[in-house]
Amino acid sequence: MEKVTPFLMFQDGKAEEAMNFYTSLIEDSRIIEIVRYGANEAGEEGTVMAAKFTLKGQEFMCIDSNVKHQFSFTPSFSIYVTCDTEEELDNVYQQLKEGGQELMPLDDYGFSKKFGWINDRFRVSWQLDLPK
C-alpha cells in the first residue's frame, strides 16, 4: 500500500472553485495537478476529471462527477483543522461559514479552548479546533 488520500467528489462542477478556495484559506497549501475533461469526453468540457491538492501538506484528490448521484458529502466525514491562534480559527471559520451551514457554532464545549463545526458552501464538513 503506497498511501491513503482523502477524495472529494463534487457533483456541480465546483471542484476547481473549491480547491482554489481551500488553498487560499489555509497556508502552506497548493494545487498540484488538474486534469480536465476535453471535448467529446465523459464529463463536461473543462471540468475537473482528476485533481490533486494539498492543505498544510495533507494531499487530497477531487473530481467533478459527470454522474449525478443520490448522495453528496456528509458531516460524518470531515476535515479536522487544529488552529494555532484564536484569530486564525475565527478567520477560517468565518470564511467557511459564508454560504455554508453551522453545525456547532464557535464556542468552548469543554474539550478544547474553542471549537466549531461547519459545512462550507460546497457542503464539505470542517471541524476547527483551538486546543487548550
Secondary structure, DSSP 8 states (H G I E B T S, - for coil): ------EEEESSS-HHHHHHHHHHHSSS-EEEEEEE--TTSSS-TTSEEEEEEEETTEEEEEEE-SS--S----TTSEEEEE-SSHHHHHHHHHHHHTTSEEEEEEE--SSSSEEEEEE-TTS-EEEEEE--
